[in-house]
Amino acid sequence: MPLHPLRRAIAVAFCLSPLSVFAQNAVPQLDNIVVTASRTPQELDDVTGDITVVSREELQRAGGDSVAQILSRQPGVQITNTGGPQTTTGVMLRGAETRHTLVLVDGVRINSSFNSGVNWNAIDPAAIERIEILRGAASSLYGSDAIGGVINIITRKGEQDRPFSVWGNVGFGTHETFKSSTGFSGAAAGWDYSFSASMADSGGFNATNRNSDAFIYNDDKDGYSQHTLAGSLGYRWAEGQHLGLSFYNGYIDGDYDSGPGTAPTHTLTRQQTYSLTSTNAITAKWQSVLRLGLSKETSESRSAFWDSISTRLQRSYSWQNNFQITDNHKVSAYVERLEERPADSIGVDVNKRDTNSVGAVYSGRFGRHSLQASVRNDNVSGYGNEVTGGLGYDLAITDAWTVGVAGNTGFKTPSMRDLYGPKVFNPNPDLKPEKSRNIEVHAQYQQDGLSFGATLYQNKIRDLIAPDGRRLENIERATLRGATLTAAYEWDNTTLRATADFLHSRNDETRERLTLRARQQYQIAAEHRIDALRLGAEYQFTGNREDTAYDPVTFAPSRTRLGGYSLVNLTAGYDFSSNVGVQVRWNNVLDKDYTTAYGYETPGSNVFVNLSIRM
C-alpha cells in the first residue's frame, strides 16, 4: 500500500498545531477505578476476581504496537494473527477460544453477531484511556460470549474538575510505518468533553509464507491505512446527575494475500460504537443508570475473485439501579435488551435475533471477608432462557495476604453464521449454546513494594461447536486447566515484573490438545529511571502450539506443530520537560522467525520512535 508524503505532513501539522495555541498544567493522575468486575465503579484493590488494568502509560510505551499485541503481554492472554495488525486477529483468555472472549468498548458489546469475531484491527490504542481484563466465565454479569472472560476498552474522556488539556503524538517505524494522533479533554462549569483523532500508514510485510496454502500465498508486501475518531460530551447539572454521550469510529483499509500473481487484495473495515448514558442519584443511596448503545461494523472485501459487503448492527438498552445498602454492602439490579441485525451480501437466511436479560449483583465486606454474588437470566429468541451465576469470596488473612475462591458459569449463543449460513460455512439451525463451568482459587501478597500472586483455575466447556462431516454440530467437550503466577518488586527508581502461565487444554472427546494454545508462557520485564531517562527491557517466551494445515491438492486437514519462540524487546523514553517527551520501542531485537498461526508471517525485528506532547 503506497504511502503519501503530503498526507504525512498534513497529519503532523494537524497533531501539533493545537499545541502551540493552548498551554495548561499537566493532567492530574486519575484514581485507579475499574468497572468491569461488578458493573459498578470499584477501586482495583477492592475487586473480587481476577482482573488487571492496562493503563494509559503502558499504552503510550507500546509504540506502534496494536491493541492485540499489547494484550499479549498480559497474564493469561494469548493471541493469533494472520499476517499483520491489519489482518484477522483473535484474543484468547485462559485458553478459551477467541469467540469466547466478550469485548466491550465503553461498555457496548462489539462482538460480531454474524461470526462472533472482533475487529481488533480497527481499534487504535491512541484513542484508549485504559483496558480492563476480567478473566474467567462472566456470563452472570454480561451474558453470552463471556466464557473465557471480558475485555472492556475504555476510550479517553473528560473528567470532573479536570483542566483543559491537549496532547499529540507523531511516530515513525519499521516497514515504512507512520502514526499520528491528537486530542483534547477537560471539564468545567458542569460540562466534560473529549475528542481524539488519529491516522496511520504502513507499507507492511508479506502476510503469508511459503508454508501457507498455495492458493493464498503471494510474494508481496501487505500494508494498511487507518484513521480513527473518538469523543465524548457530558453535562452534570446537579450533584449526582449526569448525561453523557460517547462515540468511537475506527476505520482500516488493510491488505491480505489471496494467491500468487493476483492484484492487491484488501478489506475495508469500520467499527463504530455510540452510547448515551444518564446517571442519576434518585436518593443518597439509590443510583439509576440508563444506557442506550449502538454498535455497527461494516466490512468490504475486495479481491481478484469476488467482493463482499457485510453490515452488522447491534442495538442495546439497559437500565441498572445501584443500591448502597450500607458503606460496605451494595446491590445492583438491571434489565437489558440486545437487538442483533446482521446483513451479508453472500447470504444469511435469518438476520434478526433479540435477547432480553435481567440480573443482579451483590458485593459486600464483613471485616476481612469480601463477597460478590451475581445471577442473570438471558431470554434469547429461538432458544428460551439461559441462567448463569457467579460467587466469589476473598479473605484478607493479614494486611499483606489475601486468599480467595470463585465459581462462575458461562454460555455462548451460536453465531448467526453458524446457525443460518451462508452454506459454505456448513450452518446448522439446530445448534445449542456452548456452556461452561469455571472454578478458581487464588492467593496474593502485597507489602513494601513487593507483590506476588498465584491463581489456579479449571474451566469445563460442553457442547462445543465443531464440524462433523458437512455441517456444524455440538459434538465436543473441553477442559481448560491452568495456573498464572505473577510477581513485582519496586524500589527507588527500579521496577521488576514477571509472569508465568501454564495451560493444559484438551478436547475431552478426542483427548487431543486444543489448537493454537501454548502450554507455557513466561515474561520478565525490568525498568529503571535515571532522572528524565527511562530504560526498559522485556523477555517473552511462548511454548510450542499446534495448528491445522490443509493439503494443497486434496485439502485434507492435518495437525502441524508451530515451534516455541523467545522475544527480547527494549524500550527507552526521555522527558525533555513535563510537556514533551520521546519514546522508543524495539521489538524482537534478535529478529526471531516465528508464527502464531500456520502459514502466516509476523513482523520480525521492528523499531518505532514516537514524539509525544502534553499541554
Secondary structure as a PSIPRED ss2 file (coil, helix, strand):
# PSIPRED VFORMAT (PSIPRED V4.0)

   1 M C   1.000  0.000  0.000
   2 P C   1.000  0.000  0.000
   3 L C   1.000  0.000  0.000
   4 H C   1.000  0.000  0.000
   5 P H   0.000  1.000  0.000
   6 L H   0.000  1.000  0.000
   7 R H   0.000  1.000  0.000
   8 R H   0.000  1.000  0.000
   9 A H   0.000  1.000  0.000
  10 I H   0.000  1.000  0.000
  11 A H   0.000  1.000  0.000
  12 V H   0.000  1.000  0.000
  13 A H   0.000  1.000  0.000
  14 F H   0.000  1.000  0.000
  15 C H   0.000  1.000  0.000
  16 L H   0.000  1.000  0.000
  17 S H   0.000  1.000  0.000
  18 P H   0.000  1.000  0.000
  19 L H   0.000  1.000  0.000
  20 S H   0.000  1.000  0.000
  21 V C   1.000  0.000  0.000
  22 F C   1.000  0.000  0.000
  23 A C   1.000  0.000  0.000
  24 Q C   1.000  0.000  0.000
  25 N C   1.000  0.000  0.000
  26 A C   1.000  0.000  0.000
  27 V C   1.000  0.000  0.000
  28 P C   1.000  0.000  0.000
  29 Q C   1.000  0.000  0.000
  30 L C   1.000  0.000  0.000
  31 D C   1.000  0.000  0.000
  32 N C   1.000  0.000  0.000
  33 I E   0.000  0.000  1.000
  34 V E   0.000  0.000  1.000
  35 V C   1.000  0.000  0.000
  36 T C   1.000  0.000  0.000
  37 A C   1.000  0.000  0.000
  38 S C   1.000  0.000  0.000
  39 R C   1.000  0.000  0.000
  40 T C   1.000  0.000  0.000
  41 P C   1.000  0.000  0.000
  42 Q E   0.000  0.000  1.000
  43 E E   0.000  0.000  1.000
  44 L H   0.000  1.000  0.000
  45 D H   0.000  1.000  0.000
  46 D H   0.000  1.000  0.000
  47 V C   1.000  0.000  0.000
  48 T C   1.000  0.000  0.000
  49 G C   1.000  0.000  0.000
  50 D E   0.000  0.000  1.000
  51 I E   0.000  0.000  1.000
  52 T E   0.000  0.000  1.000
  53 V E   0.000  0.000  1.000
  54 V E   0.000  0.000  1.000
  55 S C   1.000  0.000  0.000
  56 R H   0.000  1.000  0.000
  57 E H   0.000  1.000  0.000
  58 E H   0.000  1.000  0.000
  59 L H   0.000  1.000  0.000
  60 Q H   0.000  1.000  0.000
  61 R H   0.000  1.000  0.000
  62 A C   1.000  0.000  0.000
  63 G C   1.000  0.000  0.000
  64 G C   1.000  0.000  0.000
  65 D C   1.000  0.000  0.000
  66 S C   1.000  0.000  0.000
  67 V H   0.000  1.000  0.000
  68 A H   0.000  1.000  0.000
  69 Q H   0.000  1.000  0.000
  70 I H   0.000  1.000  0.000
  71 L H   0.000  1.000  0.000
  72 S C   1.000  0.000  0.000
  73 R C   1.000  0.000  0.000
  74 Q C   1.000  0.000  0.000
  75 P C   1.000  0.000  0.000
  76 G C   1.000  0.000  0.000
  77 V E   0.000  0.000  1.000
  78 Q E   0.000  0.000  1.000
  79 I E   0.000  0.000  1.000
  80 T E   0.000  0.000  1.000
  81 N E   0.000  0.000  1.000
  82 T C   1.000  0.000  0.000
  83 G C   1.000  0.000  0.000
  84 G C   1.000  0.000  0.000
  85 P C   1.000  0.000  0.000
  86 Q C   1.000  0.000  0.000
  87 T C   1.000  0.000  0.000
  88 T C   1.000  0.000  0.000
  89 T E   0.000  0.000  1.000
  90 G E   0.000  0.000  1.000
  91 V E   0.000  0.000  1.000
  92 M E   0.000  0.000  1.000
  93 L E   0.000  0.000  1.000
  94 R C   1.000  0.000  0.000
  95 G C   1.000  0.000  0.000
  96 A C   1.000  0.000  0.000
  97 E C   1.000  0.000  0.000
  98 T H   0.000  1.000  0.000
  99 R H   0.000  1.000  0.000
 100 H H   0.000  1.000  0.000
 101 T E   0.000  0.000  1.000
 102 L E   0.000  0.000  1.000
 103 V E   0.000  0.000  1.000
 104 L E   0.000  0.000  1.000
 105 V E   0.000  0.000  1.000
 106 D C   1.000  0.000  0.000
 107 G C   1.000  0.000  0.000
 108 V E   0.000  0.000  1.000
 109 R E   0.000  0.000  1.000
 110 I C   1.000  0.000  0.000
 111 N C   1.000  0.000  0.000
 112 S C   1.000  0.000  0.000
 113 S C   1.000  0.000  0.000
 114 F C   1.000  0.000  0.000
 115 N C   1.000  0.000  0.000
 116 S C   1.000  0.000  0.000
 117 G C   1.000  0.000  0.000
 118 V C   1.000  0.000  0.000
 119 N C   1.000  0.000  0.000
 120 W H   0.000  1.000  0.000
 121 N H   0.000  1.000  0.000
 122 A H   0.000  1.000  0.000
 123 I C   1.000  0.000  0.000
 124 D C   1.000  0.000  0.000
 125 P H   0.000  1.000  0.000
 126 A H   0.000  1.000  0.000
 127 A H   0.000  1.000  0.000
 128 I E   0.000  0.000  1.000
 129 E E   0.000  0.000  1.000
 130 R E   0.000  0.000  1.000
 131 I E   0.000  0.000  1.000
 132 E E   0.000  0.000  1.000
 133 I E   0.000  0.000  1.000
 134 L E   0.000  0.000  1.000
 135 R E   0.000  0.000  1.000
 136 G C   1.000  0.000  0.000
 137 A C   1.000  0.000  0.000
 138 A C   1.000  0.000  0.000
 139 S H   0.000  1.000  0.000
 140 S H   0.000  1.000  0.000
 141 L H   0.000  1.000  0.000
 142 Y H   0.000  1.000  0.000
 143 G C   1.000  0.000  0.000
 144 S C   1.000  0.000  0.000
 145 D C   1.000  0.000  0.000
 146 A C   1.000  0.000  0.000
 147 I C   1.000  0.000  0.000
 148 G C   1.000  0.000  0.000
 149 G E   0.000  0.000  1.000
 150 V E   0.000  0.000  1.000
 151 I E   0.000  0.000  1.000
 152 N E   0.000  0.000  1.000
 153 I E   0.000  0.000  1.000
 154 I E   0.000  0.000  1.000
 155 T E   0.000  0.000  1.000
 156 R C   1.000  0.000  0.000
 157 K C   1.000  0.000  0.000
 158 G C   1.000  0.000  0.000
 159 E C   1.000  0.000  0.000
 160 Q C   1.000  0.000  0.000
 161 D C   1.000  0.000  0.000
 162 R C   1.000  0.000  0.000
 163 P C   1.000  0.000  0.000
 164 F C   1.000  0.000  0.000
 165 S E   0.000  0.000  1.000
 166 V E   0.000  0.000  1.000
 167 W E   0.000  0.000  1.000
 168 G E   0.000  0.000  1.000
 169 N E   0.000  0.000  1.000
 170 V E   0.000  0.000  1.000
 171 G E   0.000  0.000  1.000
 172 F E   0.000  0.000  1.000
 173 G E   0.000  0.000  1.000
 174 T C   1.000  0.000  0.000
 175 H C   1.000  0.000  0.000
 176 E C   1.000  0.000  0.000
 177 T E   0.000  0.000  1.000
 178 F E   0.000  0.000  1.000
 179 K E   0.000  0.000  1.000
 180 S E   0.000  0.000  1.000
 181 S E   0.000  0.000  1.000
 182 T E   0.000  0.000  1.000
 183 G E   0.000  0.000  1.000
 184 F E   0.000  0.000  1.000
 185 S E   0.000  0.000  1.000
 186 G E   0.000  0.000  1.000
 187 A E   0.000  0.000  1.000
 188 A E   0.000  0.000  1.000
 189 A C   1.000  0.000  0.000
 190 G C   1.000  0.000  0.000
 191 W E   0.000  0.000  1.000
 192 D E   0.000  0.000  1.000
 193 Y E   0.000  0.000  1.000
 194 S E   0.000  0.000  1.000
 195 F E   0.000  0.000  1.000
 196 S E   0.000  0.000  1.000
 197 A E   0.000  0.000  1.000
 198 S E   0.000  0.000  1.000
 199 M E   0.000  0.000  1.000
 200 A E   0.000  0.000  1.000
 201 D E   0.000  0.000  1.000
 202 S E   0.000  0.000  1.000
 203 G E   0.000  0.000  1.000
 204 G E   0.000  0.000  1.000
 205 F E   0.000  0.000  1.000
 206 N C   1.000  0.000  0.000
 207 A C   1.000  0.000  0.000
 208 T E   0.000  0.000  1.000
 209 N C   1.000  0.000  0.000
 210 R C   1.000  0.000  0.000
 211 N C   1.000  0.000  0.000
 212 S C   1.000  0.000  0.000
 213 D C   1.000  0.000  0.000
 214 A C   1.000  0.000  0.000
 215 F C   1.000  0.000  0.000
 216 I C   1.000  0.000  0.000
 217 Y C   1.000  0.000  0.000
 218 N C   1.000  0.000  0.000
 219 D C   1.000  0.000  0.000
 220 D C   1.000  0.000  0.000
 221 K C   1.000  0.000  0.000
 222 D E   0.000  0.000  1.000
 223 G E   0.000  0.000  1.000
 224 Y E   0.000  0.000  1.000
 225 S E   0.000  0.000  1.000
 226 Q E   0.000  0.000  1.000
 227 H E   0.000  0.000  1.000
 228 T E   0.000  0.000  1.000
 229 L E   0.000  0.000  1.000
 230 A E   0.000  0.000  1.000
 231 G E   0.000  0.000  1.000
 232 S E   0.000  0.000  1.000
 233 L E   0.000  0.000  1.000
 234 G E   0.000  0.000  1.000
 235 Y E   0.000  0.000  1.000
 236 R E   0.000  0.000  1.000
 237 W E   0.000  0.000  1.000
 238 A E   0.000  0.000  1.000
 239 E C   1.000  0.000  0.000
 240 G C   1.000  0.000  0.000
 241 Q E   0.000  0.000  1.000
 242 H E   0.000  0.000  1.000
 243 L E   0.000  0.000  1.000
 244 G E   0.000  0.000  1.000
 245 L E   0.000  0.000  1.000
 246 S E   0.000  0.000  1.000
 247 F E   0.000  0.000  1.000
 248 Y E   0.000  0.000  1.000
 249 N E   0.000  0.000  1.000
 250 G E   0.000  0.000  1.000
 251 Y E   0.000  0.000  1.000
 252 I E   0.000  0.000  1.000
 253 D E   0.000  0.000  1.000
 254 G E   0.000  0.000  1.000
 255 D E   0.000  0.000  1.000
 256 Y E   0.000  0.000  1.000
 257 D C   1.000  0.000  0.000
 258 S C   1.000  0.000  0.000
 259 G C   1.000  0.000  0.000
 260 P C   1.000  0.000  0.000
 261 G C   1.000  0.000  0.000
 262 T C   1.000  0.000  0.000
 263 A C   1.000  0.000  0.000
 264 P C   1.000  0.000  0.000
 265 T E   0.000  0.000  1.000
 266 H E   0.000  0.000  1.000
 267 T E   0.000  0.000  1.000
 268 L E   0.000  0.000  1.000
 269 T E   0.000  0.000  1.000
 270 R E   0.000  0.000  1.000
 271 Q E   0.000  0.000  1.000
 272 Q E   0.000  0.000  1.000
 273 T E   0.000  0.000  1.000
 274 Y E   0.000  0.000  1.000
 275 S E   0.000  0.000  1.000
 276 L E   0.000  0.000  1.000
 277 T E   0.000  0.000  1.000
 278 S E   0.000  0.000  1.000
 279 T E   0.000  0.000  1.000
 280 N E   0.000  0.000  1.000
 281 A E   0.000  0.000  1.000
 282 I E   0.000  0.000  1.000
 283 T E   0.000  0.000  1.000
 284 A C   1.000  0.000  0.000
 285 K C   1.000  0.000  0.000
 286 W E   0.000  0.000  1.000
 287 Q E   0.000  0.000  1.000
 288 S E   0.000  0.000  1.000
 289 V E   0.000  0.000  1.000
 290 L E   0.000  0.000  1.000
 291 R E   0.000  0.000  1.000
 292 L E   0.000  0.000  1.000
 293 G E   0.000  0.000  1.000
 294 L E   0.000  0.000  1.000
 295 S E   0.000  0.000  1.000
 296 K E   0.000  0.000  1.000
 297 E E   0.000  0.000  1.000
 298 T E   0.000  0.000  1.000
 299 S E   0.000  0.000  1.000
 300 E E   0.000  0.000  1.000
 301 S E   0.000  0.000  1.000
 302 R E   0.000  0.000  1.000
 303 S C   1.000  0.000  0.000
 304 A C   1.000  0.000  0.000
 305 F C   1.000  0.000  0.000
 306 W C   1.000  0.000  0.000
 307 D E   0.000  0.000  1.000
 308 S E   0.000  0.000  1.000
 309 I E   0.000  0.000  1.000
 310 S E   0.000  0.000  1.000
 311 T E   0.000  0.000  1.000
 312 R E   0.000  0.000  1.000
 313 L E   0.000  0.000  1.000
 314 Q E   0.000  0.000  1.000
 315 R E   0.000  0.000  1.000
 316 S E   0.000  0.000  1.000
 317 Y E   0.000  0.000  1.000
 318 S E   0.000  0.000  1.000
 319 W E   0.000  0.000  1.000
 320 Q E   0.000  0.000  1.000
 321 N E   0.000  0.000  1.000
 322 N E   0.000  0.000  1.000
 323 F E   0.000  0.000  1.000
 324 Q E   0.000  0.000  1.000
 325 I E   0.000  0.000  1.000
 326 T E   0.000  0.000  1.000
 327 D C   1.000  0.000  0.000
 328 N C   1.000  0.000  0.000
 329 H E   0.000  0.000  1.000
 330 K E   0.000  0.000  1.000
 331 V E   0.000  0.000  1.000
 332 S E   0.000  0.000  1.000
 333 A E   0.000  0.000  1.000
 334 Y E   0.000  0.000  1.000
 335 V E   0.000  0.000  1.000
 336 E E   0.000  0.000  1.000
 337 R E   0.000  0.000  1.000
 338 L E   0.000  0.000  1.000
 339 E E   0.000  0.000  1.000
 340 E E   0.000  0.000  1.000
 341 R E   0.000  0.000  1.000
 342 P E   0.000  0.000  1.000
 343 A E   0.000  0.000  1.000
 344 D E   0.000  0.000  1.000
 345 S C   1.000  0.000  0.000
 346 I C   1.000  0.000  0.000
 347 G C   1.000  0.000  0.000
 348 V C   1.000  0.000  0.000
 349 D C   1.000  0.000  0.000
 350 V C   1.000  0.000  0.000
 351 N C   1.000  0.000  0.000
 352 K C   1.000  0.000  0.000
 353 R E   0.000  0.000  1.000
 354 D E   0.000  0.000  1.000
 355 T E   0.000  0.000  1.000
 356 N E   0.000  0.000  1.000
 357 S E   0.000  0.000  1.000
 358 V E   0.000  0.000  1.000
 359 G E   0.000  0.000  1.000
 360 A E   0.000  0.000  1.000
 361 V E   0.000  0.000  1.000
 362 Y E   0.000  0.000  1.000
 363 S E   0.000  0.000  1.000
 364 G E   0.000  0.000  1.000
 365 R E   0.000  0.000  1.000
 366 F E   0.000  0.000  1.000
 367 G C   1.000  0.000  0.000
 368 R C   1.000  0.000  0.000
 369 H E   0.000  0.000  1.000
 370 S E   0.000  0.000  1.000
 371 L E   0.000  0.000  1.000
 372 Q E   0.000  0.000  1.000
 373 A E   0.000  0.000  1.000
 374 S E   0.000  0.000  1.000
 375 V E   0.000  0.000  1.000
 376 R E   0.000  0.000  1.000
 377 N E   0.000  0.000  1.000
 378 D E   0.000  0.000  1.000
 379 N E   0.000  0.000  1.000
 380 V E   0.000  0.000  1.000
 381 S C   1.000  0.000  0.000
 382 G C   1.000  0.000  0.000
 383 Y C   1.000  0.000  0.000
 384 G E   0.000  0.000  1.000
 385 N E   0.000  0.000  1.000
 386 E E   0.000  0.000  1.000
 387 V E   0.000  0.000  1.000
 388 T E   0.000  0.000  1.000
 389 G E   0.000  0.000  1.000
 390 G E   0.000  0.000  1.000
 391 L E   0.000  0.000  1.000
 392 G E   0.000  0.000  1.000
 393 Y E   0.000  0.000  1.000
 394 D E   0.000  0.000  1.000
 395 L E   0.000  0.000  1.000
 396 A E   0.000  0.000  1.000
 397 I C   1.000  0.000  0.000
 398 T C   1.000  0.000  0.000
 399 D C   1.000  0.000  0.000
 400 A C   1.000  0.000  0.000
 401 W E   0.000  0.000  1.000
 402 T E   0.000  0.000  1.000
 403 V E   0.000  0.000  1.000
 404 G E   0.000  0.000  1.000
 405 V E   0.000  0.000  1.000
 406 A E   0.000  0.000  1.000
 407 G E   0.000  0.000  1.000
 408 N E   0.000  0.000  1.000
 409 T E   0.000  0.000  1.000
 410 G E   0.000  0.000  1.000
 411 F E   0.000  0.000  1.000
 412 K E   0.000  0.000  1.000
 413 T C   1.000  0.000  0.000
 414 P C   1.000  0.000  0.000
 415 S C   1.000  0.000  0.000
 416 M H   0.000  1.000  0.000
 417 R H   0.000  1.000  0.000
 418 D H   0.000  1.000  0.000
 419 L H   0.000  1.000  0.000
 420 Y H   0.000  1.000  0.000
 421 G C   1.000  0.000  0.000
 422 P C   1.000  0.000  0.000
 423 K H   0.000  1.000  0.000
 424 V H   0.000  1.000  0.000
 425 F H   0.000  1.000  0.000
 426 N C   1.000  0.000  0.000
 427 P C   1.000  0.000  0.000
 428 N C   1.000  0.000  0.000
 429 P C   1.000  0.000  0.000
 430 D C   1.000  0.000  0.000
 431 L C   1.000  0.000  0.000
 432 K C   1.000  0.000  0.000
 433 P C   1.000  0.000  0.000
 434 E E   0.000  0.000  1.000
 435 K E   0.000  0.000  1.000
 436 S E   0.000  0.000  1.000
 437 R E   0.000  0.000  1.000
 438 N E   0.000  0.000  1.000
 439 I E   0.000  0.000  1.000
 440 E E   0.000  0.000  1.000
 441 V E   0.000  0.000  1.000
 442 H E   0.000  0.000  1.000
 443 A E   0.000  0.000  1.000
 444 Q E   0.000  0.000  1.000
 445 Y E   0.000  0.000  1.000
 446 Q E   0.000  0.000  1.000
 447 Q E   0.000  0.000  1.000
 448 D C   1.000  0.000  0.000
 449 G C   1.000  0.000  0.000
 450 L E   0.000  0.000  1.000
 451 S E   0.000  0.000  1.000
 452 F E   0.000  0.000  1.000
 453 G E   0.000  0.000  1.000
 454 A E   0.000  0.000  1.000
 455 T E   0.000  0.000  1.000
 456 L E   0.000  0.000  1.000
 457 Y E   0.000  0.000  1.000
 458 Q E   0.000  0.000  1.000
 459 N E   0.000  0.000  1.000
 460 K E   0.000  0.000  1.000
 461 I E   0.000  0.000  1.000
 462 R E   0.000  0.000  1.000
 463 D E   0.000  0.000  1.000
 464 L E   0.000  0.000  1.000
 465 I E   0.000  0.000  1.000
 466 A E   0.000  0.000  1.000
 467 P E   0.000  0.000  1.000
 468 D E   0.000  0.000  1.000
 469 G C   1.000  0.000  0.000
 470 R C   1.000  0.000  0.000
 471 R E   0.000  0.000  1.000
 472 L E   0.000  0.000  1.000
 473 E E   0.000  0.000  1.000
 474 N E   0.000  0.000  1.000
 475 I E   0.000  0.000  1.000
 476 E E   0.000  0.000  1.000
 477 R E   0.000  0.000  1.000
 478 A E   0.000  0.000  1.000
 479 T E   0.000  0.000  1.000
 480 L E   0.000  0.000  1.000
 481 R E   0.000  0.000  1.000
 482 G E   0.000  0.000  1.000
 483 A E   0.000  0.000  1.000
 484 T E   0.000  0.000  1.000
 485 L E   0.000  0.000  1.000
 486 T E   0.000  0.000  1.000
 487 A E   0.000  0.000  1.000
 488 A E   0.000  0.000  1.000
 489 Y E   0.000  0.000  1.000
 490 E E   0.000  0.000  1.000
 491 W E   0.000  0.000  1.000
 492 D C   1.000  0.000  0.000
 493 N C   1.000  0.000  0.000
 494 T E   0.000  0.000  1.000
 495 T E   0.000  0.000  1.000
 496 L E   0.000  0.000  1.000
 497 R E   0.000  0.000  1.000
 498 A E   0.000  0.000  1.000
 499 T E   0.000  0.000  1.000
 500 A E   0.000  0.000  1.000
 501 D E   0.000  0.000  1.000
 502 F E   0.000  0.000  1.000
 503 L E   0.000  0.000  1.000
 504 H E   0.000  0.000  1.000
 505 S E   0.000  0.000  1.000
 506 R E   0.000  0.000  1.000
 507 N E   0.000  0.000  1.000
 508 D C   1.000  0.000  0.000
 509 E C   1.000  0.000  0.000
 510 T C   1.000  0.000  0.000
 511 R C   1.000  0.000  0.000
 512 E C   1.000  0.000  0.000
 513 R E   0.000  0.000  1.000
 514 L C   1.000  0.000  0.000
 515 T C   1.000  0.000  0.000
 516 L C   1.000  0.000  0.000
 517 R C   1.000  0.000  0.000
 518 A C   1.000  0.000  0.000
 519 R C   1.000  0.000  0.000
 520 Q E   0.000  0.000  1.000
 521 Q E   0.000  0.000  1.000
 522 Y E   0.000  0.000  1.000
 523 Q E   0.000  0.000  1.000
 524 I E   0.000  0.000  1.000
 525 A E   0.000  0.000  1.000
 526 A E   0.000  0.000  1.000
 527 E E   0.000  0.000  1.000
 528 H E   0.000  0.000  1.000
 529 R E   0.000  0.000  1.000
 530 I E   0.000  0.000  1.000
 531 D C   1.000  0.000  0.000
 532 A C   1.000  0.000  0.000
 533 L E   0.000  0.000  1.000
 534 R E   0.000  0.000  1.000
 535 L E   0.000  0.000  1.000
 536 G E   0.000  0.000  1.000
 537 A E   0.000  0.000  1.000
 538 E E   0.000  0.000  1.000
 539 Y E   0.000  0.000  1.000
 540 Q E   0.000  0.000  1.000
 541 F E   0.000  0.000  1.000
 542 T E   0.000  0.000  1.000
 543 G C   1.000  0.000  0.000
 544 N C   1.000  0.000  0.000
 545 R E   0.000  0.000  1.000
 546 E E   0.000  0.000  1.000
 547 D E   0.000  0.000  1.000
 548 T E   0.000  0.000  1.000
 549 A E   0.000  0.000  1.000
 550 Y E   0.000  0.000  1.000
 551 D C   1.000  0.000  0.000
 552 P C   1.000  0.000  0.000
 553 V C   1.000  0.000  0.000
 554 T C   1.000  0.000  0.000
 555 F C   1.000  0.000  0.000
 556 A C   1.000  0.000  0.000
 557 P E   0.000  0.000  1.000
 558 S E   0.000  0.000  1.000
 559 R E   0.000  0.000  1.000
 560 T E   0.000  0.000  1.000
 561 R E   0.000  0.000  1.000
 562 L E   0.000  0.000  1.000
 563 G C   1.000  0.000  0.000
 564 G C   1.000  0.000  0.000
 565 Y E   0.000  0.000  1.000
 566 S E   0.000  0.000  1.000
 567 L E   0.000  0.000  1.000
 568 V E   0.000  0.000  1.000
 569 N E   0.000  0.000  1.000
 570 L E   0.000  0.000  1.000
 571 T E   0.000  0.000  1.000
 572 A E   0.000  0.000  1.000
 573 G E   0.000  0.000  1.000
 574 Y E   0.000  0.000  1.000
 575 D E   0.000  0.000  1.000
 576 F C   1.000  0.000  0.000
 577 S C   1.000  0.000  0.000
 578 S C   1.000  0.000  0.000
 579 N C   1.000  0.000  0.000
 580 V E   0.000  0.000  1.000
 581 G E   0.000  0.000  1.000
 582 V E   0.000  0.000  1.000
 583 Q E   0.000  0.000  1.000
 584 V E   0.000  0.000  1.000
 585 R E   0.000  0.000  1.000
 586 W E   0.000  0.000  1.000
 587 N E   0.000  0.000  1.000
 588 N C   1.000  0.000  0.000
 589 V C   1.000  0.000  0.000
 590 L C   1.000  0.000  0.000
 591 D C   1.000  0.000  0.000
 592 K C   1.000  0.000  0.000
 593 D C   1.000  0.000  0.000
 594 Y C   1.000  0.000  0.000
 595 T C   1.000  0.000  0.000
 596 T C   1.000  0.000  0.000
 597 A C   1.000  0.000  0.000
 598 Y C   1.000  0.000  0.000
 599 G C   1.000  0.000  0.000
 600 Y E   0.000  0.000  1.000
 601 E C   1.000  0.000  0.000
 602 T C   1.000  0.000  0.000
 603 P C   1.000  0.000  0.000
 604 G C   1.000  0.000  0.000
 605 S C   1.000  0.000  0.000
 606 N E   0.000  0.000  1.000
 607 V E   0.000  0.000  1.000
 608 F E   0.000  0.000  1.000
 609 V E   0.000  0.000  1.000
 610 N E   0.000  0.000  1.000
 611 L E   0.000  0.000  1.000
 612 S E   0.000  0.000  1.000
 613 I E   0.000  0.000  1.000
 614 R E   0.000  0.000  1.000
 615 M C   1.000  0.000  0.000
